[in-house]
Amino acid sequence: MPWLRTYLVIALAIGALISTVLLVLEPLTDFAFLWLEWPGITAAYSFRGAVGGSTFLGIAISWVVNALSYGLGAFVILSAVKVLREA
């Protein structure tokens, strides 16, 4: 199952790219795509509210959570494409 590890790395890279693009587009689009970042924003708000932290830490948490959530979606899509290709 080496394809599983390969697809997981590719999916995480796609998730990180999407999360980075969303983070960069925030000020340029006047926060029009903020609804796409709710998983990360919720996690950052919950974590920072619990322990108190810097803004940089909140942005980092938001980026990681969004990368993981979009990476999971990409992994599901990549796995489905592989299964459909084999059938």
MODELLER restraints for C-alpha pairs under 7 A, 6 or more apart:
rsr = mdl.restraints
at = mdl.atoms
rsr.add(forms.Gaussian(group=physical.xy_distance, feature=features.Distance(at['CA:7:A'], at['CA:75:A']), mean=6.46, stdev=0.5))
rsr.add(forms.Gaussian(group=physical.xy_distance, feature=features.Distance(at['CA:7:A'], at['CA:78:A']), mean=6.78, stdev=0.5))
rsr.add(forms.Gaussian(group=physical.xy_distance, feature=features.Distance(at['CA:8:A'], at['CA:75:A']), mean=6.11, stdev=0.5))
rsr.add(forms.Gaussian(group=physical.xy_distance, feature=features.Distance(at['CA:11:A'], at['CA:71:A']), mean=4.74, stdev=0.5))
rsr.add(forms.Gaussian(group=physical.xy_distance, feature=features.Distance(at['CA:11:A'], at['CA:72:A']), mean=6.85, stdev=0.5))
rsr.add(forms.Gaussian(group=physical.xy_distance, feature=features.Distance(at['CA:11:A'], at['CA:74:A']), mean=5.07, stdev=0.5))
rsr.add(forms.Gaussian(group=physical.xy_distance, feature=features.Distance(at['CA:11:A'], at['CA:75:A']), mean=4.95, stdev=0.5))
rsr.add(forms.Gaussian(group=physical.xy_distance, feature=features.Distance(at['CA:12:A'], at['CA:67:A']), mean=6.79, stdev=0.5))
rsr.add(forms.Gaussian(group=physical.xy_distance, feature=features.Distance(at['CA:12:A'], at['CA:68:A']), mean=6.61, stdev=0.5))
rsr.add(forms.Gaussian(group=physical.xy_distance, feature=features.Distance(at['CA:12:A'], at['CA:71:A']), mean=4.55, stdev=0.5))
rsr.add(forms.Gaussian(group=physical.xy_distance, feature=features.Distance(at['CA:14:A'], at['CA:71:A']), mean=6.08, stdev=0.5))
rsr.add(forms.Gaussian(group=physical.xy_distance, feature=features.Distance(at['CA:14:A'], at['CA:74:A']), mean=6.94, stdev=0.5))
rsr.add(forms.Gaussian(group=physical.xy_distance, feature=features.Distance(at['CA:15:A'], at['CA:67:A']), mean=4.23, stdev=0.5))
rsr.add(forms.Gaussian(group=physical.xy_distance, feature=features.Distance(at['CA:15:A'], at['CA:68:A']), mean=6.18, stdev=0.5))
rsr.add(forms.Gaussian(group=physical.xy_distance, feature=features.Distance(at['CA:15:A'], at['CA:70:A']), mean=4.56, stdev=0.5))
rsr.add(forms.Gaussian(group=physical.xy_distance, feature=features.Distance(at['CA:15:A'], at['CA:71:A']), mean=3.96, stdev=0.5))
rsr.add(forms.Gaussian(group=physical.xy_distance, feature=features.Distance(at['CA:16:A'], at['CA:67:A']), mean=4.46, stdev=0.5))
rsr.add(forms.Gaussian(group=physical.xy_distance, feature=features.Distance(at['CA:18:A'], at['CA:67:A']), mean=6.99, stdev=0.5))
rsr.add(forms.Gaussian(group=physical.xy_distance, feature=features.Distance(at['CA:19:A'], at['CA:63:A']), mean=5.85, stdev=0.5))
rsr.add(forms.Gaussian(group=physical.xy_distance, feature=features.Distance(at['CA:19:A'], at['CA:66:A']), mean=5.66, stdev=0.5))
rsr.add(forms.Gaussian(group=physical.xy_distance, feature=features.Distance(at['CA:19:A'], at['CA:67:A']), mean=5.24, stdev=0.5))
rsr.add(forms.Gaussian(group=physical.xy_distance, feature=features.Distance(at['CA:26:A'], at['CA:33:A']), mean=6.79, stdev=0.5))
rsr.add(forms.Gaussian(group=physical.xy_distance, feature=features.Distance(at['CA:26:A'], at['CA:34:A']), mean=6.99, stdev=0.5))
rsr.add(forms.Gaussian(group=physical.xy_distance, feature=features.Distance(at['CA:37:A'], at['CA:66:A']), mean=6.50, stdev=0.5))
rsr.add(forms.Gaussian(group=physical.xy_distance, feature=features.Distance(at['CA:39:A'], at['CA:65:A']), mean=6.69, stdev=0.5))
rsr.add(forms.Gaussian(group=physical.xy_distance, feature=features.Distance(at['CA:39:A'], at['CA:66:A']), mean=6.23, stdev=0.5))
rsr.add(forms.Gaussian(group=physical.xy_distance, feature=features.Distance(at['CA:40:A'], at['CA:61:A']), mean=6.72, stdev=0.5))
rsr.add(forms.Gaussian(group=physical.xy_distance, feature=features.Distance(at['CA:40:A'], at['CA:62:A']), mean=3.80, stdev=0.5))
rsr.add(forms.Gaussian(group=physical.xy_distance, feature=features.Distance(at['CA:40:A'], at['CA:63:A']), mean=6.34, stdev=0.5))
rsr.add(forms.Gaussian(group=physical.xy_distance, feature=features.Distance(at['CA:40:A'], at['CA:65:A']), mean=4.81, stdev=0.5))
rsr.add(forms.Gaussian(group=physical.xy_distance, feature=features.Distance(at['CA:40:A'], at['CA:66:A']), mean=4.96, stdev=0.5))
rsr.add(forms.Gaussian(group=physical.xy_distance, feature=features.Distance(at['CA:41:A'], at['CA:62:A']), mean=5.29, stdev=0.5))
rsr.add(forms.Gaussian(group=physical.xy_distance, feature=features.Distance(at['CA:43:A'], at['CA:62:A']), mean=6.60, stdev=0.5))
rsr.add(forms.Gaussian(group=physical.xy_distance, feature=features.Distance(at['CA:44:A'], at['CA:58:A']), mean=4.94, stdev=0.5))
rsr.add(forms.Gaussian(group=physical.xy_distance, feature=features.Distance(at['CA:44:A'], at['CA:61:A']), mean=5.41, stdev=0.5))
rsr.add(forms.Gaussian(group=physical.xy_distance, feature=features.Distance(at['CA:44:A'], at['CA:62:A']), mean=5.40, stdev=0.5))
rsr.add(forms.Gaussian(group=physical.xy_distance, feature=features.Distance(at['CA:48:A'], at['CA:58:A']), mean=6.56, stdev=0.5))
